[in-house]
């Protein structure tokens, strides 16, 4: 059985975690009227997760190229 690469698994788990946190705590903040805080924290978290994915994918490709050429 082939394992999924880390650059898929880790950002996916972080997205699931973010979705749960938005569901549990975010709606309370949103209903309280603190819209800016809700959208800024959610947006920054999404940007960090996307950047993490691309950085980890680039590292994975670089390591594969290095191992294949050696």
Secondary structure, DSSP 8 states (H G I E B T S, - for coil): -----HHHHHHHHHHHHHHHHIIIIIHHHHHTT-HHHHHHHHHHHHHHHHHHHHHHHHHHHHHHHHHHH-
